[in-house]
């Protein structure tokens, strides 16, 4: 069994097998929209909604989804829910939608979600699917929220500075918070990457994220048979 299969079959929690902390998956939106707590929290909620809706849909259509076109179905389902949520954001939360930008649509190709969906198709009942999808969505959401809160605090010295983005029907373009240069290094993408590395290092040192559960190697090695001699030609 490969490392990818182990992750797909293992149970995900906030501190164990967290895709962002243990597998370093989904780094692009994590680094891009984590400059404010509001945008990080909004993307966390979108991830959770897409994960729950897609998992239940994949499980509900398990009799019609063939293994040959499994990932095609999964991508179409996730893209459909992501598009619906994006349209609703444009209608009711347009300033927030502009802040999130293209990363709203990138939820549809979140590898941490894609690799888990085949497990939900194989589940016998919907309850385990719902529970595991909740754990996965919450794990990603907690990482997004916590890292966004830390980064906004380092950048501007405040948190939830642009709460007006969460007001439905507020189309004031000035609702986006202006950032200060309290710690400009944290506002840059390389700085965010280094900051995330420090967070992962601290979590590993404290034994919080438990990456060893993600990279466990408890299976016996495969023995390969050695073939000697010459192969006979088919023409002989």
ZAZA-848506 format. One line per 4 residues: for each residue z negated, y negated, x of N, C-alpha, C. Coordinates in nm, 2 decimals. Atoms other than C-alpha are relative to their C-alpha. Layout:
Z/Y/X/Z/Y/X/Z/Y/X; ...;
END
This chain:
0.00/0.12/0.08/0.00/0.00/0.00/0.00/-0.12/0.09; -0.01/0.12/-0.08/0.10/-0.34/0.14/-0.11/-0.10/-0.04; 0.10/0.11/0.03/-0.13/-0.65/0.16/0.03/-0.07/-0.13; -0.04/0.07/0.13/0.07/-0.80/-0.13/-0.04/0.09/-0.12;
0.04/-0.09/0.11/0.01/-0.49/-0.35/-0.16/0.00/-0.01; 0.14/0.00/0.01/-0.36/-0.50/-0.26/-0.05/-0.13/-0.07; 0.04/0.12/0.07/-0.39/-0.86/-0.37/0.04/0.01/-0.15; -0.04/-0.01/0.14/-0.20/-0.79/-0.70/-0.09/0.09/-0.07;
0.09/-0.10/0.07/-0.43/-0.49/-0.78/-0.14/-0.04/0.00; 0.15/0.03/-0.02/-0.76/-0.65/-0.67/-0.03/-0.11/-0.10; 0.06/0.09/0.10/-0.98/-0.86/-0.90/-0.02/-0.13/0.08; 0.01/0.13/-0.06/-0.98/-1.24/-0.83/-0.12/-0.07/-0.06;
0.11/0.09/0.05/-1.29/-1.46/-0.85/0.01/-0.13/0.09; 0.00/0.13/-0.07/-1.37/-1.81/-0.72/-0.02/0.02/0.15; 0.04/-0.02/-0.14/-1.53/-1.68/-0.40/0.06/0.13/0.07; -0.05/-0.13/-0.06/-1.35/-1.34/-0.35/0.15/0.01/-0.04;
-0.14/-0.01/0.03/-0.97/-1.31/-0.32/0.06/-0.12/-0.06; -0.05/0.12/0.05/-0.92/-1.67/-0.40/0.13/-0.03/0.07; -0.13/0.01/-0.06/-0.54/-1.72/-0.34/0.00/-0.12/0.10; -0.01/0.12/-0.08/-0.59/-2.07/-0.20/-0.09/0.01/0.13;
0.09/0.00/-0.11/-0.89/-2.00/0.03/0.02/0.13/0.09; -0.02/-0.13/-0.08/-0.83/-1.63/0.13/0.14/0.03/0.04; -0.14/-0.03/-0.03/-0.45/-1.60/0.10/0.08/-0.12/0.04; -0.07/0.13/-0.03/-0.36/-1.97/0.16/0.13/-0.01/-0.08;
-0.11/0.01/0.09/-0.12/-1.95/-0.14/-0.01/-0.13/-0.09; 0.00/0.12/0.08/-0.02/-2.25/-0.35/-0.04/-0.13/0.08; 0.04/0.11/-0.08/-0.07/-2.50/-0.06/0.08/-0.13/-0.03; -0.08/0.11/0.02/0.21/-2.73/-0.16/-0.06/-0.10/-0.11;
0.07/0.09/0.10/0.06/-2.87/-0.49/-0.14/-0.04/0.04; 0.14/0.03/-0.04/-0.29/-2.84/-0.34/0.00/-0.12/0.09; 0.00/0.11/-0.10/-0.20/-3.09/-0.06/0.07/-0.12/-0.06; -0.08/0.11/0.05/0.04/-3.30/-0.26/-0.07/-0.09/-0.11;
0.06/0.07/0.12/-0.16/-3.40/-0.58/-0.15/-0.01/0.01; 0.15/0.00/-0.01/-0.52/-3.38/-0.44/-0.05/-0.13/0.05; 0.05/0.12/-0.04/-0.55/-3.74/-0.35/-0.10/-0.07/-0.09; 0.09/0.04/0.10/-0.73/-3.81/-0.67/-0.06/0.12/-0.08;
0.06/-0.11/0.07/-0.97/-3.60/-0.87/0.07/0.03/-0.14; -0.06/-0.01/0.13/-0.79/-3.67/-1.20/0.13/0.08/0.01; -0.12/-0.08/-0.01/-0.45/-3.54/-1.08/-0.03/0.14/0.04; 0.04/-0.13/-0.04/-0.61/-3.24/-0.91/-0.05/0.08/-0.12;
0.06/-0.07/0.12/-0.80/-3.15/-1.23/0.11/0.02/-0.10; -0.11/-0.02/0.09/-0.49/-3.20/-1.44/0.09/0.12/0.04; -0.08/-0.11/-0.05/-0.29/-2.96/-1.23/-0.07/0.13/-0.01; 0.09/-0.12/0.02/-0.58/-2.71/-1.24/0.01/0.05/-0.14;
-0.01/-0.04/0.14/-0.57/-2.72/-1.62/0.14/0.06/-0.03; -0.14/-0.05/0.02/-0.19/-2.67/-1.62/0.01/0.14/0.05; -0.01/-0.14/-0.06/-0.22/-2.37/-1.39/-0.07/0.10/-0.08; 0.08/-0.09/0.08/-0.49/-2.22/-1.61/0.08/0.04/-0.13;
-0.07/-0.03/0.13/-0.28/-2.26/-1.93/0.12/0.08/0.02; -0.12/-0.08/-0.02/0.04/-2.13/-1.78/-0.04/0.15/0.04; 0.04/-0.14/-0.03/-0.15/-1.83/-1.63/-0.04/0.08/-0.12; 0.05/-0.07/0.11/-0.32/-1.74/-1.95/0.12/0.04/-0.10;
-0.11/-0.02/0.09/-0.01/-1.78/-2.17/0.10/0.10/0.05; -0.10/-0.09/-0.06/0.22/-1.60/-1.93/-0.05/0.14/0.01; 0.06/-0.14/-0.01/-0.02/-1.31/-1.87/0.00/0.07/-0.14; 0.00/-0.06/0.14/-0.06/-1.25/-2.25/0.14/0.03/-0.05;
-0.14/-0.03/0.04/0.31/-1.28/-2.31/0.06/0.12/0.07; -0.05/-0.11/-0.08/0.40/-1.04/-2.03/-0.06/0.13/-0.05; 0.06/-0.12/0.06/0.15/-0.79/-2.17/0.05/0.03/-0.14; -0.05/-0.02/0.13/0.27/-0.84/-2.52/0.14/0.05/-0.01;
-0.14/-0.04/-0.01/0.63/-0.78/-2.42/0.02/0.12/0.09; 0.00/-0.10/-0.10/0.55/-0.49/-2.19/0.10/0.12/-0.04; -0.09/-0.11/0.04/0.76/-0.24/-2.40/0.15/-0.04/0.01; -0.14/0.05/-0.01/1.07/-0.46/-2.37/0.04/-0.04/0.14;
-0.03/0.04/-0.14/1.04/-0.56/-2.01/0.02/0.12/0.09; -0.03/-0.12/-0.09/1.21/-0.31/-1.78/-0.04/-0.04/0.14; 0.04/0.02/-0.14/1.10/-0.27/-1.42/0.11/-0.06/0.08; -0.12/0.05/-0.08/1.45/-0.35/-1.30/0.00/-0.15/-0.01;
-0.01/0.15/0.02/1.43/-0.71/-1.45/-0.14/-0.06/-0.02; 0.14/0.04/0.02/1.05/-0.75/-1.43/-0.02/-0.14/0.04; 0.02/0.14/-0.05/1.04/-1.06/-1.21/0.09/-0.10/-0.06; -0.09/0.10/0.07/1.33/-1.22/-1.39/-0.07/-0.04/-0.13;
0.08/0.03/0.13/1.13/-1.19/-1.72/-0.12/-0.09/0.03; 0.12/0.07/-0.03/0.82/-1.32/-1.55/0.03/-0.15/0.03; -0.04/0.14/-0.04/1.00/-1.63/-1.40/0.04/-0.07/-0.13; -0.04/0.07/0.12/1.16/-1.71/-1.74/-0.12/-0.03/-0.09;
0.12/0.03/0.09/0.83/-1.68/-1.93/-0.08/-0.11/0.06; 0.08/0.10/-0.06/0.64/-1.89/-1.68/0.07/-0.14/0.00; -0.08/0.13/0.00/0.92/-2.15/-1.66/0.00/-0.06/-0.14; 0.01/0.05/0.14/0.92/-2.17/-2.04/-0.12/-0.07/-0.04;
0.13/0.07/0.03/0.55/-2.25/-2.07/-0.02/-0.12/0.08; 0.01/0.12/-0.08/0.57/-2.49/-1.78/0.08/-0.11/-0.05; -0.09/0.11/0.05/0.86/-2.68/-1.94/-0.07/-0.06/-0.13; 0.06/0.05/0.12/0.67/-2.70/-2.27/-0.12/-0.09/0.03;
0.11/0.08/-0.04/0.36/-2.84/-2.10/0.05/-0.13/0.06; -0.06/0.13/-0.06/0.57/-3.09/-1.90/0.05/-0.09/-0.11; -0.05/0.08/0.11/0.73/-3.21/-2.22/-0.12/-0.07/-0.08; 0.12/0.06/0.07/0.39/-3.26/-2.39/-0.07/-0.11/0.09;
0.05/0.10/-0.09/0.27/-3.45/-2.08/0.08/-0.13/-0.01; -0.09/0.11/0.01/0.57/-3.68/-2.10/-0.03/-0.08/-0.13; 0.02/0.06/0.13/0.49/-3.75/-2.47/-0.13/-0.07/-0.01; 0.14/0.05/0.02/0.11/-3.80/-2.45/-0.06/-0.06/0.12;
0.06/0.04/-0.12/0.03/-3.86/-2.09/0.10/-0.04/0.11; -0.11/0.03/-0.09/0.33/-4.02/-1.93/-0.04/-0.05/0.14; 0.04/0.05/-0.13/0.15/-4.21/-1.65/-0.06/0.12/0.09; 0.05/-0.12/-0.07/-0.03/-3.88/-1.55/0.12/0.09/0.04;
-0.12/-0.08/-0.03/0.31/-3.70/-1.57/0.07/-0.06/0.13; -0.06/0.06/-0.11/0.45/-3.95/-1.32/-0.08/0.02/0.13; 0.08/-0.02/-0.11/0.16/-3.91/-1.09/0.02/0.15/0.06; -0.02/-0.14/-0.04/0.21/-3.53/-1.08/0.14/0.03/0.05;
-0.13/-0.02/-0.04/0.58/-3.55/-1.05/0.06/0.14/-0.01; -0.07/-0.13/0.00/0.78/-3.24/-0.96/-0.10/0.11/0.01; 0.09/-0.11/-0.02/0.46/-3.04/-0.89/-0.05/0.05/-0.13; 0.03/-0.06/0.13/0.41/-2.99/-1.26/0.09/0.12/-0.02;
-0.10/-0.11/0.02/0.73/-2.78/-1.27/-0.02/0.11/0.11; 0.02/-0.10/-0.10/0.63/-2.60/-0.95/-0.10/0.11/-0.04; 0.09/-0.10/0.05/0.36/-2.42/-1.14/0.08/0.13/-0.04; -0.08/-0.12/0.04/0.64/-2.19/-1.27/0.03/0.09/0.11;
-0.03/-0.09/-0.12/0.70/-2.06/-0.92/-0.12/0.01/0.09; 0.13/-0.02/-0.08/0.33/-2.04/-0.81/-0.01/0.15/0.04; -0.01/-0.14/-0.04/0.34/-1.73/-0.60/-0.13/0.08/-0.03; 0.13/-0.06/0.03/-0.03/-1.66/-0.66/0.00/0.05/-0.15;
-0.01/-0.04/0.14/0.05/-1.63/-1.03/0.11/0.11/-0.02; -0.11/-0.09/0.01/0.38/-1.45/-0.99/-0.03/0.15/0.04; 0.03/-0.13/-0.06/0.24/-1.16/-0.78/-0.10/0.07/-0.09; 0.10/-0.07/0.08/-0.03/-1.09/-1.04/0.06/0.05/-0.13;
-0.05/-0.03/0.13/0.19/-1.07/-1.35/0.04/0.15/-0.02; -0.03/-0.14/0.02/0.32/-0.71/-1.29/-0.12/0.08/-0.04; 0.12/-0.07/0.03/-0.04/-0.59/-1.31/-0.03/-0.02/-0.15; 0.02/0.02/0.14/-0.07/-0.75/-1.65/0.09/0.08/-0.09;
-0.09/-0.08/0.08/0.23/-0.57/-1.78/-0.04/0.15/-0.01; 0.04/-0.14/0.00/0.08/-0.23/-1.69/-0.13/0.02/-0.07; 0.14/-0.02/0.06/-0.26/-0.30/-1.86/0.02/0.06/-0.14; -0.01/-0.07/0.13/-0.34/-0.09/-2.16/-0.04/-0.09/-0.12;
0.04/0.08/0.11/-0.52/-0.35/-2.36/0.01/-0.15/0.05; -0.02/0.14/-0.03/-0.51/-0.73/-2.38/-0.13/-0.06/0.06; 0.12/0.06/-0.05/-0.88/-0.80/-2.30/-0.01/0.00/0.15; 0.01/0.01/-0.15/-0.87/-0.70/-1.93/0.10/-0.11/0.06;
-0.10/0.09/-0.04/-0.55/-0.91/-1.90/-0.06/-0.15/-0.01; 0.06/0.13/0.02/-0.73/-1.21/-2.05/-0.11/-0.04/0.10; 0.11/0.03/-0.10/-1.03/-1.18/-1.83/0.05/-0.02/0.14; -0.05/0.02/-0.13/-0.84/-1.14/-1.51/0.08/-0.12/0.02;
-0.08/0.12/0.00/-0.60/-1.42/-1.59/-0.10/-0.12/0.00; 0.09/0.10/0.00/-0.90/-1.64/-1.66/-0.07/-0.02/0.14; 0.06/0.00/-0.13/-1.06/-1.55/-1.33/0.10/-0.06/0.10; -0.10/0.06/-0.10/-0.74/-1.63/-1.14/0.03/-0.14/-0.03;
-0.02/0.14/0.03/-0.68/-1.96/-1.32/-0.12/-0.08/0.04; 0.12/0.08/-0.04/-1.04/-2.07/-1.27/-0.01/-0.01/0.15; 0.01/0.00/-0.15/-1.03/-1.97/-0.90/0.09/-0.11/0.06; -0.09/0.10/-0.04/-0.72/-2.18/-0.85/-0.05/-0.14/-0.04;
0.04/0.13/0.05/-0.86/-2.46/-1.06/-0.12/-0.06/0.07; 0.12/0.05/-0.08/-1.20/-2.48/-0.88/0.04/-0.05/0.14; -0.04/0.04/-0.13/-1.02/-2.50/-0.55/0.07/-0.14/-0.01; -0.07/0.12/0.02/-0.79/-2.78/-0.68/-0.10/-0.12/-0.03;
0.10/0.10/0.03/-1.08/-2.97/-0.83/-0.09/-0.04/0.11; 0.09/0.03/-0.11/-1.32/-2.94/-0.54/0.07/-0.07/0.11; -0.07/0.07/-0.11/-1.06/-3.03/-0.28/0.04/-0.14/-0.03; -0.04/0.13/0.04/-0.94/-3.32/-0.48/-0.12/-0.10/0.00;
0.12/0.08/0.00/-1.29/-3.45/-0.53/-0.04/-0.04/0.14; 0.03/0.03/-0.14/-1.36/-3.43/-0.16/0.09/-0.09/0.06; -0.10/0.09/-0.06/-1.04/-3.59/-0.06/0.00/-0.14/-0.05; 0.00/0.14/0.05/-1.06/-3.88/-0.30/-0.13/-0.07/0.04;
0.12/0.06/-0.05/-1.42/-3.94/-0.19/0.02/-0.05/0.14; -0.03/0.04/-0.14/-1.30/-3.96/0.17/0.10/-0.11/0.01; -0.11/0.10/0.00/-1.00/-4.18/0.09/-0.06/-0.13/-0.05; 0.04/0.13/0.06/-1.16/-4.44/-0.14/-0.15/-0.02/-0.02;
0.15/0.02/0.02/-1.53/-4.37/-0.15/-0.04/0.01/-0.14; 0.03/-0.01/0.14/-1.52/-4.30/-0.52/0.07/0.12/-0.06; -0.06/-0.12/0.07/-1.43/-4.02/-0.77/0.03/-0.04/-0.14; -0.04/0.03/0.13/-1.25/-4.03/-1.10/0.03/-0.15/-0.02;
-0.03/0.14/0.01/-1.13/-4.38/-1.03/0.11/-0.03/-0.10; -0.11/0.02/0.09/-0.82/-4.34/-1.25/-0.02/0.08/-0.13; 0.03/-0.08/0.12/-0.98/-4.18/-1.56/0.09/-0.04/-0.12; -0.08/0.05/0.11/-0.75/-4.39/-1.78/0.13/0.09/-0.02;
-0.12/-0.09/0.01/-0.47/-4.14/-1.70/-0.02/0.11/-0.10; 0.03/-0.11/0.09/-0.64/-3.89/-1.92/-0.01/-0.04/-0.15; 0.00/0.05/0.14/-0.63/-4.11/-2.23/0.14/0.03/-0.07; -0.13/-0.03/0.07/-0.36/-3.98/-2.47/0.07/-0.13/-0.05;
-0.07/0.11/0.05/-0.09/-4.23/-2.55/-0.01/-0.13/0.08; 0.01/0.12/-0.09/-0.18/-4.47/-2.27/0.12/0.00/0.09; -0.12/0.01/-0.08/0.15/-4.58/-2.12/-0.01/-0.12/0.10; 0.01/0.11/-0.09/0.01/-4.85/-1.90/0.03/0.05/0.14;
-0.03/-0.04/-0.13/0.17/-4.81/-1.56/-0.10/-0.03/0.11; 0.11/0.04/-0.09/-0.12/-4.98/-1.39/-0.12/0.09/-0.01; 0.12/-0.09/0.01/-0.35/-4.70/-1.49/-0.02/0.08/0.12; 0.02/-0.08/-0.13/-0.29/-4.52/-1.16/-0.09/-0.08/0.09;
0.09/0.07/-0.08/-0.57/-4.61/-0.93/0.06/-0.03/0.14; -0.05/0.04/-0.13/-0.49/-4.80/-0.61/-0.10/0.06/0.10; 0.08/-0.06/-0.10/-0.61/-4.63/-0.30/-0.04/-0.10/0.11; 0.04/0.09/-0.11/-0.81/-4.80/-0.03/0.02/0.08/0.13;
-0.01/-0.06/-0.13/-0.80/-4.73/0.34/-0.13/0.03/0.07; 0.13/-0.03/-0.06/-1.16/-4.62/0.38/0.01/0.11/0.10; -0.03/-0.11/-0.10/-1.04/-4.30/0.56/0.15/0.03/-0.02; -0.15/-0.01/0.02/-0.66/-4.33/0.58/0.04/0.14/0.05;
-0.04/-0.13/-0.05/-0.64/-4.00/0.77/0.00/0.11/-0.11; 0.00/-0.10/0.11/-0.74/-3.80/0.46/0.11/-0.02/-0.10; -0.10/0.03/0.10/-0.47/-3.97/0.26/0.14/0.06/0.05; -0.13/-0.05/-0.05/-0.19/-3.83/0.49/0.01/0.15/-0.02;
-0.02/-0.15/0.02/-0.04/-3.48/0.44/-0.05/0.08/0.12; 0.06/-0.08/-0.11/-0.12/-3.36/0.79/-0.16/-0.01/0.00; 0.15/0.01/0.01/-0.48/-3.49/0.74/-0.05/0.09/-0.10; 0.05/-0.09/0.10/-0.51/-3.30/0.42/0.01/0.14/0.04;
-0.02/-0.13/-0.04/-0.38/-2.99/0.58/-0.12/0.04/0.10; 0.11/-0.02/-0.09/-0.64/-3.02/0.86/-0.13/0.01/-0.07; 0.12/0.00/0.08/-0.91/-3.10/0.61/-0.02/0.13/-0.08; 0.00/-0.13/0.07/-0.82/-2.79/0.41/-0.04/0.11/0.10;
0.03/-0.10/-0.10/-0.84/-2.58/0.73/-0.15/-0.01/0.03; 0.14/0.01/-0.02/-1.19/-2.72/0.79/-0.08/0.06/-0.11; 0.07/-0.05/0.12/-1.30/-2.63/0.44/0.01/0.15/0.00; -0.01/-0.15/0.00/-1.17/-2.27/0.47/-0.08/0.05/0.12;
0.09/-0.05/-0.11/-1.34/-2.24/0.81/-0.14/0.00/-0.03; 0.14/0.01/0.04/-1.67/-2.36/0.67/-0.03/0.11/-0.10; 0.03/-0.10/0.10/-1.64/-2.12/0.37/0.00/0.14/0.07; 0.00/-0.13/-0.07/-1.56/-1.83/0.61/-0.13/0.02/0.08;
0.12/0.00/-0.08/-1.85/-1.92/0.84/-0.12/0.03/-0.09; 0.11/-0.02/0.09/-2.09/-1.93/0.54/0.01/0.13/-0.08; -0.02/-0.12/0.08/-1.95/-1.60/0.40/0.03/-0.02/-0.14; -0.02/0.03/0.14/-1.85/-1.77/0.08/0.13/0.05/-0.05;
-0.13/-0.03/0.06/-1.48/-1.71/0.04/0.03/0.15/0.01; -0.01/-0.15/-0.02/-1.50/-1.34/0.16/0.15/0.04/0.02; -0.14/-0.04/-0.02/-1.15/-1.31/0.30/0.02/0.15/0.04; -0.01/-0.14/-0.03/-1.23/-0.96/0.42/0.04/0.09/-0.12;
-0.03/-0.08/0.12/-1.20/-0.83/0.06/0.15/-0.01/-0.02; -0.14/0.01/0.02/-0.84/-0.96/0.06/0.08/0.08/0.10; -0.07/-0.06/-0.11/-0.74/-0.81/0.39/-0.06/0.14/0.03; 0.07/-0.13/-0.03/-0.93/-0.48/0.36/0.11/0.11/0.04;
-0.09/-0.11/-0.04/-0.77/-0.18/0.53/-0.08/0.13/-0.01; 0.08/-0.12/0.03/-0.94/0.13/0.38/0.09/0.12/-0.02; -0.09/-0.11/0.02/-0.63/0.35/0.37/0.03/0.07/0.13; -0.04/-0.07/-0.13/-0.55/0.62/0.63/0.14/-0.03/0.04;
-0.13/0.04/-0.05/-0.26/0.54/0.85/0.10/0.11/-0.03; -0.10/-0.10/0.03/0.07/0.71/0.78/0.05/0.06/0.13; -0.04/-0.08/-0.12/0.17/0.98/1.03/0.15/0.01/-0.01; -0.15/-0.01/-0.01/0.54/0.97/1.13/0.04/0.12/0.08;
-0.05/-0.12/-0.07/0.72/1.29/1.22/0.10/-0.05/0.10; -0.09/0.03/-0.11/0.90/1.27/1.55/0.11/0.10/0.00; -0.12/-0.09/0.00/1.25/1.41/1.55/0.06/0.00/0.14; -0.06/-0.01/-0.13/1.39/1.54/1.88/0.13/0.08/-0.01;
-0.13/-0.06/0.00/1.73/1.67/1.97/0.11/-0.08/-0.05; -0.12/0.08/0.04/2.08/1.56/1.88/0.04/0.04/-0.14; -0.05/-0.02/0.14/2.22/1.52/1.53/0.14/0.05/0.01; -0.13/-0.06/0.00/2.52/1.73/1.46/0.10/-0.09/-0.08;
-0.10/0.08/0.07/2.83/1.55/1.36/0.05/0.07/-0.12; -0.05/-0.06/0.13/2.97/1.61/1.01/0.13/0.05/0.02; -0.13/-0.05/-0.02/3.31/1.68/1.16/0.00/0.13/0.06; 0.01/-0.13/-0.06/3.19/1.98/1.35/-0.02/0.12/-0.09;
END
